[in-house]
Amino acid sequence: MKDLEKIVLLIDADNTQINKLEGVIRKISAYGRIVVKRAYGNWKKDTLKNWESELKRLAIKAEQQFDYVLGKNATDMALVIDAVNLLHRGIYNGFAIIASDSDYTPLAIYLRESGTRVIGVGEKKAPEAFRNSCDEFLFLEDIDSAEGKAEEPMPESDKASIIHTLLKKAAEKYQNQEGFVNVSSAGQLIKRELPEFNVKNYGFKKLTNLIEAFPEKYDIKKSPSQGKAIIVTYRCKAVV
């Protein structure tokens, strides 16, 4: 699947586990660039009191929605209205809806009929109708909470392991028939999933140099392109 250039991520806080948020963002980032991140909820509720710091850390815009009627929340309606408004801007080609509520089924169908790709993320209890109305549906239970916020700064050795994991992920996503993937495409995926990534922090001038430093993990191929440009591709070896 070709990368989506502009993805809208809309989160129903009443239907999402806070410890899964960063993992969800990493999963959706694999599809392309997330340009809008919004979470909807009544932040005055005790059940959502721990969300503020996590929303700030992950740069997610908090949308306040009061419960106008006791026992009923208006979060889903606010999310739907925003989704439709964003759709009609005509600049987004993907929507990710994070919820487990059947009320979002008509929205998902409407977005798909409008030509945008719809990715749903919710619990396994999410109604079949909502799941089937999306182009793809990811289960929260399958998203590792460990992908979320760490209690302590991650050691450099662990960060290096993540780079290799992402290089393998890029290879699985973009590889050609021979199993090779463009280093440039891999770099874009790494930056989406790990925005703070800078190859110079690992002692290399370019991502290509980093890959070349691990011949036991990768095969490298350099092919001439138009002009003086050289296209560099790599392939993961059997054991990575």
C-alpha positions as CSV (number, residue, x, y, z in Angstrom):
1,M,0.0,0.0,0.0
2,K,1.3,3.4,-0.9
3,D,2.0,5.8,2.0
4,L,-0.8,8.1,3.0
5,E,0.5,11.6,2.8
6,K,-1.9,13.2,5.3
7,I,-3.6,11.2,8.0
8,V,-6.2,12.5,10.5
9,L,-6.1,10.7,13.9
10,L,-9.3,11.0,15.9
11,I,-9.5,9.5,19.4
12,D,-12.6,8.8,21.5
13,A,-11.0,9.0,24.9
14,D,-14.0,7.1,26.5
15,N,-13.2,4.1,24.2
16,T,-9.4,4.1,24.4
17,Q,-6.8,2.9,26.9
18,I,-4.4,5.7,27.8
19,N,-1.4,3.3,28.1
20,K,-1.9,2.3,24.4
21,L,-1.8,5.8,22.9
22,E,1.8,5.9,21.9
23,G,1.6,2.4,20.5
24,V,-1.4,3.4,18.5
25,I,0.4,6.4,17.1
26,R,3.4,4.2,16.1
27,K,1.1,1.8,14.3
28,I,-0.8,4.5,12.4
29,S,2.5,6.2,11.5
30,A,3.5,3.1,9.6
31,Y,0.7,4.0,7.1
32,G,2.0,7.6,6.5
33,R,2.3,11.0,8.0
34,I,-0.1,12.0,10.8
35,V,-0.9,15.7,10.4
36,V,-3.9,16.0,12.7
37,K,-4.1,14.4,16.2
38,R,-7.2,15.1,18.3
39,A,-8.7,13.4,21.4
40,Y,-12.3,14.0,22.4
41,G,-13.7,13.7,25.9
42,N,-15.1,15.4,29.0
43,W,-11.8,16.1,30.7
44,K,-13.5,17.0,33.9
45,K,-14.4,13.3,34.4
46,D,-12.3,11.4,37.0
47,T,-11.8,8.6,34.5
48,L,-9.9,10.9,32.2
49,K,-8.0,12.9,34.8
50,N,-4.6,11.2,33.9
51,W,-4.8,12.1,30.2
52,E,-3.5,15.6,30.3
53,S,0.2,14.9,30.7
54,E,0.1,12.1,28.0
55,L,-1.8,14.3,25.5
56,K,0.8,17.0,26.0
57,R,3.7,14.6,25.6
58,L,2.3,13.1,22.4
59,A,1.3,16.5,21.0
60,I,-2.4,15.5,20.8
61,K,-4.9,18.3,20.8
62,A,-7.5,17.9,23.5
63,E,-11.1,18.7,22.5
64,Q,-13.4,19.3,25.5
65,Q,-16.9,17.9,25.2
66,F,-19.3,18.3,28.1
67,D,-22.0,15.8,28.8
68,Y,-25.2,17.8,28.2
69,V,-27.4,15.0,29.5
70,L,-26.6,12.9,32.6
71,G,-25.6,9.4,31.5
72,K,-25.1,10.4,27.9
73,N,-21.8,11.7,26.5
74,A,-21.6,13.8,23.4
75,T,-18.0,12.8,22.5
76,D,-19.0,10.7,19.6
77,M,-21.1,13.4,18.0
78,A,-18.3,16.0,18.4
79,L,-15.8,13.6,16.8
80,V,-18.1,12.9,13.9
81,I,-18.7,16.6,13.2
82,D,-15.0,17.4,13.2
83,A,-14.3,14.4,10.9
84,V,-16.8,15.6,8.3
85,N,-15.5,19.1,8.5
86,L,-11.9,17.9,8.0
87,L,-12.9,15.7,5.2
88,H,-14.5,18.6,3.2
89,R,-11.2,20.5,3.4
90,G,-10.1,18.1,0.7
91,I,-6.5,17.8,1.8
92,Y,-6.5,14.6,3.8
93,N,-6.4,11.1,2.3
94,G,-6.6,8.9,5.4
95,F,-8.6,8.9,8.7
96,A,-7.8,6.8,11.7
97,I,-10.7,6.4,14.2
98,I,-9.8,5.2,17.6
99,A,-13.0,3.9,19.2
100,S,-15.0,0.7,19.9
101,D,-18.4,2.2,19.5
102,S,-20.9,1.1,16.8
103,D,-22.0,4.8,16.5
104,Y,-18.9,5.4,14.3
105,T,-20.1,2.9,11.7
106,P,-22.0,5.5,9.5
107,L,-19.0,7.9,9.8
108,A,-16.5,5.2,8.6
109,I,-18.9,4.3,5.7
110,Y,-19.2,8.0,4.7
111,L,-15.5,8.6,4.8
112,R,-14.8,5.5,2.6
113,E,-17.5,6.5,0.1
114,S,-15.8,9.9,-0.1
115,G,-12.6,8.2,-1.3
116,T,-10.5,8.3,1.8
117,R,-8.8,5.4,3.5
118,V,-10.3,4.5,6.9
119,I,-8.3,2.7,9.6
120,G,-10.1,1.7,12.7
121,V,-8.5,0.9,16.1
122,G,-10.5,-0.5,19.0
123,E,-11.0,-3.3,21.4
124,K,-12.0,-6.8,20.2
125,K,-15.5,-6.1,21.5
126,A,-16.0,-3.5,18.8
127,P,-19.1,-4.3,16.8
128,E,-18.5,-6.2,13.6
129,A,-20.4,-3.6,11.6
130,F,-17.9,-0.9,12.7
131,R,-14.9,-3.2,12.0
132,N,-16.2,-4.0,8.5
133,S,-16.9,-0.4,7.6
134,C,-13.2,0.4,7.8
135,D,-10.6,-0.5,5.2
136,E,-8.5,-2.0,8.0
137,F,-9.2,-2.5,11.7
138,L,-6.4,-2.9,14.4
139,F,-7.2,-4.3,17.8
140,L,-6.0,-2.5,20.9
141,E,-5.3,-5.8,22.6
142,D,-2.7,-6.5,19.9
143,I,-0.9,-3.2,20.5
144,D,1.9,-3.6,23.1
145,S,1.6,-1.2,26.0
146,A,5.4,-1.3,26.2
147,E,5.5,0.8,23.0
148,G,4.2,3.6,25.1
149,K,5.8,5.9,27.6
150,A,8.9,4.5,29.4
151,E,9.3,5.1,33.1
152,E,13.0,6.0,32.6
153,P,15.0,7.3,29.6
154,M,15.7,4.5,27.1
155,P,19.3,3.3,27.1
156,E,21.2,4.0,23.8
157,S,21.6,0.2,23.3
158,D,17.8,-0.2,23.3
159,K,17.4,2.7,20.9
160,A,19.8,1.0,18.5
161,S,17.7,-2.1,18.7
162,I,14.6,-0.1,17.8
163,I,16.4,1.2,14.7
164,H,17.0,-2.3,13.5
165,T,13.4,-3.3,14.3
166,L,12.2,-0.4,12.2
167,L,14.5,-1.2,9.3
168,K,13.1,-4.7,9.2
169,K,9.6,-3.2,9.4
170,A,10.4,-0.9,6.5
171,A,11.7,-3.8,4.5
172,E,8.5,-5.8,5.1
173,K,6.4,-2.8,4.0
174,Y,8.3,-1.5,1.0
175,Q,10.5,-4.4,-0.4
176,N,10.5,-5.2,-4.1
177,Q,10.3,-8.7,-5.5
178,E,13.9,-9.3,-4.7
179,G,13.4,-8.2,-1.1
180,F,15.2,-4.9,-1.4
181,V,13.9,-1.6,0.0
182,N,15.0,2.0,-0.8
183,V,17.0,3.4,2.2
184,S,15.2,6.7,1.7
185,S,11.8,5.0,2.2
186,A,13.1,3.3,5.4
187,G,14.4,6.6,6.7
188,Q,11.0,8.3,6.2
189,L,9.3,5.4,8.2
190,I,11.8,5.7,11.0
191,K,11.3,9.4,11.3
192,R,7.5,9.0,11.5
193,E,7.7,6.4,14.2
194,L,10.7,7.9,16.0
195,P,10.6,11.7,15.4
196,E,13.6,12.3,17.5
197,F,15.8,10.0,15.4
198,N,19.0,11.5,14.2
199,V,21.5,9.1,12.6
200,K,24.4,11.3,13.7
201,N,23.6,10.5,17.3
202,Y,24.7,6.9,16.5
203,G,28.0,8.0,15.0
204,F,27.0,7.9,11.3
205,K,26.8,10.6,8.7
206,K,23.9,8.9,6.8
207,L,21.4,6.1,7.4
208,T,23.2,4.2,4.6
209,N,26.4,4.2,6.6
210,L,24.6,2.8,9.6
211,I,23.2,0.0,7.5
212,E,26.6,-0.7,5.9
213,A,28.1,-1.1,9.4
214,F,26.0,-4.3,10.0
215,P,26.9,-6.6,7.0
216,E,25.7,-9.5,9.1
217,K,22.2,-8.1,9.1
218,Y,21.8,-6.4,5.7
219,D,22.7,-6.8,2.0
220,I,23.4,-3.5,0.3
221,K,22.8,-2.7,-3.4
222,K,23.8,0.6,-5.1
223,S,22.3,1.4,-8.5
224,P,22.8,4.4,-10.8
225,S,19.9,6.7,-11.4
226,Q,19.4,9.7,-13.6
227,G,22.3,12.1,-13.5
228,K,24.9,11.4,-10.8
229,A,22.4,10.1,-8.2
230,I,22.9,6.7,-6.7
231,I,19.9,4.7,-5.4
232,V,20.8,2.7,-2.3
233,T,18.7,-0.2,-1.3
234,Y,19.1,-2.9,1.4
235,R,17.7,-6.4,2.2
236,C,17.4,-7.9,5.6
237,K,19.3,-11.2,6.0
238,A,17.5,-14.2,7.4
239,V,18.5,-13.4,11.0
240,V,18.0,-9.7,12.1
